[in-house]
Structure formats: C-alpha cells, structure tokens
Amino acid sequence: MRGILKSLGITIAVYLLIGGFVGFSQAIGAEITLRYAGDLPVGHYLTLGQEFFAKRVDEISKGRVKVEVYPAGQLFSAKDYGKVLPAGAVDMAQVGAAQWGGLVPVTNITELPLFFDDWSHMWRLIDNPELNEIYRKAYEKVNVKQLFWTQDAIIGFATKFPLKTMEDFKGKRVRVPTELLSHTVKALGGAPAYMGGGEVYMALQRGTVDGAISSVTSFADRKYYEVTKYVTEPTFIYPIYVGLINLKKWNDLPADVQKILEAAGKETQEWGRRELRKAEEESMAEVRKHGMEIYYLPKPEKELWRKACKPVYDLVVQKTGDLGPRLFELAEKAR
C-alpha cells in the first residue's frame, strides 16, 4: 500500500484538495460524506444509477450520510481507479468489473466474448453465492469492498468500416477498454488501442482508431454516430459493473452506516436490472435514427469468431490459476 501511495504522490494530493473544495457545500449538515467517482457521461444509464444510489443513501439515512456523485471522469479516468480507489484518493467508484482484470484477475470471467447467452445467464452467474465469495476475497486483497453489482448495456463494435467477417479486422485499429479485450481484438485479427471512454470520440474523429468496442448506451450518449457508421454484434459482451468502496473507509464506518450503504446498494442493483432493457432499446433506436447500420453475425460466422476467441478463454484460466476451472464451471452451470 505504501508503494501505491508513493507512486501517486502529488497527483492524489491535488485531486483531494480540489475534490474537497468541490464537495464542501454539498457536505454541509451531513455527518458522513462519501465521494463517488464515475466515468460515464451525465444522463447515461450508469450515471443515473449512481444518482439513484446517492438518493437512497440520503433517504434511508435521513440526511446523515451524503454521497457526492462525480460522473464523466471529473475526479479520475476509469483507467486510474485501480490505483486511486485502493489508495483512498476517492471513497467509492463505479467500475467496469473487467477493467480491474489485471489487478483482480477473477473479474475477467464476466467479460468473456461471445460466451454468455443473454442477461439472464449473466445474472444467474453473478447471483451465485460462491462467485460472490470469490470476488469478496479477491477485492479485499487490494483494499476495496464490493457493495453491489450493476451493468452497462450490451457491448458491440462501432466502426467506420463494414465489419462482417474476421477478414475485415485486418489493418484496423480498434479501441478497447480492458486488457482482456485487447487480447480479443488481436485474436480476431485487429490492432487494439487501449483508452478510456472519454477519449474515444476524438480518436474516432481524428482517425486515430477505426472503431471501438463499447456499450450501445455509449454509442448514443457519446454520439459515436457522428464519427462511425456501423454497429456489429451488439451482444458481443454483457458488461458487468460494480459499486466499490475503499476497504479502510468501509471498516471505519459505523455498523449502522454500513447497513445503510448495503441496503441502498441492493436497491440500486435491482433498479439497474429493471431499467436496463429501456436503456438498451432507447440507445439502439437513437443510433438507428442517426443512420447507423446494425449488423448481427450469422451463426456460422459467429461460431468462427467464438473459436478465434478460445485463446482468450484459456488466458482467463491461466490468469486466475487454481480458481480458473471453477469459475468456468460456475459460468457454464449458469446457462
């Protein structure tokens, strides 16, 4: 932990100072204030979920606990959360589970490309008590605690070029948000470019990348339709997000406040599943309205892509060691 704090150094101090001034007026009257970082735009389905959580904490605690939501990377970019949240530079963060795949390898199981049948399959997996215990232990090793599960909308490819076969990947650079998806794009024949969500629009506009892997809600909310034309296989991944809190901060909270956060987290998880379909449908309608062409892989081609991704599945087993086979077993049993 000392190494992490030292590596962040002055940067964390500056952000803490800025964040303290930003949140001061909002914290007046509250006994406990928690700063909750997010990377998605204002109005995005996941940001609305953060706001729902903050509202419920305020209501359940009767104003005793305030959660300040900082969306759109106002405090840190999502790619920095793996450093700043364990270090305590921010109290809470909403993160893509597999964005922590390097730091917490078990989280990669929820980002297997073309593996999950639908959202029900994914939810059966993440509702499994054994999986939750595996995640709890893994997160606590890096000084964070998972409060609840949530999810973004289905993920696919937004590209400037027609993408219908693996041949179409050749010579193309595709933005990826995680290490695992970097290996995936390579396996499919493309060149991955790792970057945070806030950088993608400009990269597409400038031609730094030819396409991007992202959720259909991001295609709409980040206006990818202005800089790309095609959506391919929007059920490529069913992306899981989690609400995390710094473990030391959690342990320092009174027991009744911990229960309040857990109760609000459970409600947020339920809210997210109720609102998901609506967010997906509205986003797909929005990108269609702006002229994006949506293409689903025919079964034979989809199977070719799935076979090409087999080394990615093997990599997940390799990275998770003895837990790997069991994680896959749990995922298969959830079908």
Secondary structure, DSSP 4 states (H G I P E B T S, - for coil): -HHHHHHHHHHHHHHHHHHHHHHHHHHTT-SEEEEEE--SPTT-HHHHHHHHHHHHHHHHHTTSEEEEEE-TTSS--GGGHHHHHHHTSSSEEEEEGGGGTTTSGGGGGGG-TTT--SHHHHHHHHT-HHHHHHHHHHHHTTTEEEEEEEE---EEEEESS---SGGGGTT-EEEESSHHHHHHHHHHT-EEEE--GGGHHHHHHHTS-SEEEEEHHHHHHTTGGGT--EEEEEEEE--EEEEEEEHHHHHHS-HHHHHHHHHHHHHHHHHHHHHHHHHHHHHHHHHHHTT-EEEPPPHHHHHHHHHHTHHHHHHHHHHHTTHHHHHHHHHHHT-
